[in-house]
Amino acid sequence: MSTETTPLSSTPRTTLRRHRERGQTDRAALYEVLDAGLICHLGVVADGTPIVLPTAYGRAGDTLYLHGSSANGAFGAAGGQRICVTVTHMDGLVAARSVFSHSVNYRSAVIFGTATVVEDEDERREALRLITDHLIPGRWAAARQPTKKEMAATAVLSVPLTEASVKIRTGMPADEPEDYDLDVWAGVLPISVRFGSPEPDPKMSEEIPVPAHIRDLVE
Ligand SMILES: Cc1cc2nc3c(=O)[nH]c(=O)nc-3n(C[C@H](O)[C@H](O)[C@H](O)COP(=O)(O)OP(=O)(O)OC[C@H]3O[C@@H](n4cnc5c(N)ncnc54)[C@H](O)[C@@H]3O)c2cc1C
């Protein structure tokens, strides 16, 4: 059953104990954090050892897709296993009057679930399109399509967005009342992710213009 319209679950694992007021119950908040992110971190126990891998991802409704080399040991180990995926946005450095109260403004999501190896070829292809277009919207259609050999070399995992939490911190430092009189600068240093000017591959013909889907990202 689709969970797309249901509120975010509150399971024993996803219930925030610290700073509960920063928790989000609206599922749209989860989608916003995921759709605005570029990479996620996949946590899995492989051969008895926890490993956290940065990786690209894509989303279709309430399913998250991850891809990796079929030869990637930790990625391969995730199939059928309980995993945890996080996506983090750093929105600002929060400089407080006391060292203790320093913080970060952020939006982050934590997803728990069992990863499934996607076998259906149409779903695998669509997942790869989603992952490609998540990073550069419109790129899948503009680039050469994967060959059978490339498809075989790529493993795709799906993770249901059923059990997830979203935590968001905004605003100024929360100093102790007595610290507000200190002569220490306090405030927020905002952080934003921006793309720079496209750098053409020197091996490419100079006659190929920067396509609209690349210009769109920069602008
Ligand atoms: C960029 C960044 C930097 C941070 N730096 C620190 C730091 O230096 N020290 C520190 O203590 N904390 C830091 N945090 C907050 C940290 O992620 C945890 O929220 C916090 O440590 C509480 O952990 P806990 O296990 O006690 O939370 P609990 O509230 O006990 O966690 C219970 C459940 O709440 C959910 N949850 C907890 N944290 C998050 C989260 N960030 N996003 C989404 N869901 C969450 C999970 O589902 C988790 O299983 C940082 C967060 C971000 C995004």
Ligand as a Chemical Component Dictionary entry (heavy atoms), coordinates in Angstrom:
data_LIG
# 
_chem_comp.id                   LIG 
_chem_comp.type                 NON-POLYMER 
_chem_comp.pdbx_formal_charge   0 
_chem_comp.three_letter_code    LIG 
# 
loop_
_chem_comp_atom.comp_id 
_chem_comp_atom.atom_id 
_chem_comp_atom.alt_atom_id 
_chem_comp_atom.type_symbol 
_chem_comp_atom.charge 
_chem_comp_atom.model_Cartn_x 
_chem_comp_atom.model_Cartn_y 
_chem_comp_atom.model_Cartn_z 
_chem_comp_atom.pdbx_ordinal 
LIG C1  C1  C 0 24.916 18.452 10.395 1  
LIG C2  C2  C 0 24.527 17.943 11.767 2  
LIG C3  C3  C 0 25.426 18.020 12.791 3  
LIG C4  C4  C 0 25.086 17.562 14.070 4  
LIG N1  N1  N 0 26.009 17.596 15.061 5  
LIG C5  C5  C 0 25.731 17.042 16.262 6  
LIG C6  C6  C 0 26.714 16.971 17.301 7  
LIG O1  O1  O 0 27.850 17.396 17.121 8  
LIG N2  N2  N 0 26.376 16.400 18.464 9  
LIG C7  C7  C 0 25.129 15.895 18.682 10 
LIG O2  O2  O 0 24.860 15.359 19.765 11 
LIG N3  N3  N 0 24.178 15.960 17.729 12 
LIG C8  C8  C 0 24.451 16.500 16.533 13 
LIG N4  N4  N 0 23.491 16.524 15.561 14 
LIG C9  C9  C 0 22.169 15.994 15.874 15 
LIG C10 C10 C 0 22.181 14.480 15.732 16 
LIG O3  O3  O 0 21.899 14.149 14.379 17 
LIG C11 C11 C 0 21.124 13.817 16.604 18 
LIG O4  O4  O 0 19.844 14.332 16.310 19 
LIG C12 C12 C 0 21.394 14.019 18.090 20 
LIG O5  O5  O 0 22.730 13.643 18.396 21 
LIG C13 C13 C 0 20.472 13.187 18.928 22 
LIG O6  O6  O 0 20.812 11.833 18.768 23 
LIG P1  P1  P 0 20.064 10.755 19.622 24 
LIG O7  O7  O 0 20.425 9.410  19.112 25 
LIG O8  O8  O 0 20.236 11.051 21.074 26 
LIG O9  O9  O 0 18.574 11.123 19.198 27 
LIG P2  P2  P 0 17.250 10.462 19.516 28 
LIG O10 O10 O 0 16.266 11.568 19.595 29 
LIG O11 O11 O 0 17.336 9.498  20.651 30 
LIG O12 O12 O 0 17.024 9.628  18.162 31 
LIG C14 C14 C 0 15.863 8.808  18.040 32 
LIG C15 C15 C 0 15.461 8.777  16.607 33 
LIG O13 O13 O 0 15.209 10.112 16.159 34 
LIG C16 C16 C 0 15.583 10.240 14.811 35 
LIG N5  N5  N 0 16.642 11.250 14.656 36 
LIG C17 C17 C 0 17.614 11.589 15.523 37 
LIG N6  N6  N 0 18.407 12.524 15.003 38 
LIG C18 C18 C 0 17.940 12.787 13.779 39 
LIG C19 C19 C 0 18.336 13.657 12.757 40 
LIG N7  N7  N 0 19.403 14.490 12.890 41 
LIG N8  N8  N 0 17.624 13.697 11.616 42 
LIG C20 C20 C 0 16.547 12.892 11.453 43 
LIG N9  N9  N 0 16.115 12.034 12.392 44 
LIG C21 C21 C 0 16.810 11.982 13.540 45 
LIG C22 C22 C 0 16.087 8.881  14.362 46 
LIG O14 O14 O 0 15.020 8.181  13.740 47 
LIG C23 C23 C 0 16.517 8.242  15.647 48 
LIG O15 O15 O 0 16.518 6.847  15.589 49 
LIG C24 C24 C 0 23.802 16.998 14.294 50 
LIG C25 C25 C 0 22.895 16.923 13.232 51 
LIG C26 C26 C 0 23.252 17.369 11.981 52 
LIG C27 C27 C 0 22.266 17.228 10.857 53 
# 
loop_
_chem_comp_bond.comp_id 
_chem_comp_bond.atom_id_1 
_chem_comp_bond.atom_id_2 
_chem_comp_bond.value_order 
_chem_comp_bond.pdbx_ordinal 
LIG C1  C2  SING 1  
LIG C2  C3  SING 2  
LIG C2  C26 DOUB 3  
LIG C3  C4  DOUB 4  
LIG C4  N1  SING 5  
LIG C4  C24 SING 6  
LIG N1  C5  DOUB 7  
LIG C5  C6  SING 8  
LIG C5  C8  SING 9  
LIG C6  O1  DOUB 10 
LIG C6  N2  SING 11 
LIG N2  C7  SING 12 
LIG C7  O2  DOUB 13 
LIG C7  N3  SING 14 
LIG N3  C8  DOUB 15 
LIG C8  N4  SING 16 
LIG N4  C9  SING 17 
LIG N4  C24 SING 18 
LIG C9  C10 SING 19 
LIG C10 O3  SING 20 
LIG C10 C11 SING 21 
LIG C11 O4  SING 22 
LIG C11 C12 SING 23 
LIG C12 O5  SING 24 
LIG C12 C13 SING 25 
LIG C13 O6  SING 26 
LIG O6  P1  SING 27 
LIG P1  O7  DOUB 28 
LIG P1  O8  SING 29 
LIG P1  O9  SING 30 
LIG O9  P2  SING 31 
LIG P2  O10 DOUB 32 
LIG P2  O11 SING 33 
LIG P2  O12 SING 34 
LIG O12 C14 SING 35 
LIG C14 C15 SING 36 
LIG C15 O13 SING 37 
LIG C15 C23 SING 38 
LIG O13 C16 SING 39 
LIG C16 N5  SING 40 
LIG C16 C22 SING 41 
LIG N5  C17 SING 42 
LIG N5  C21 SING 43 
LIG C17 N6  DOUB 44 
LIG N6  C18 SING 45 
LIG C18 C19 SING 46 
LIG C18 C21 DOUB 47 
LIG C19 N7  SING 48 
LIG C19 N8  DOUB 49 
LIG N8  C20 SING 50 
LIG C20 N9  DOUB 51 
LIG N9  C21 SING 52 
LIG C22 O14 SING 53 
LIG C22 C23 SING 54 
LIG C23 O15 SING 55 
LIG C24 C25 DOUB 56 
LIG C25 C26 SING 57 
LIG C26 C27 SING 58 
# 
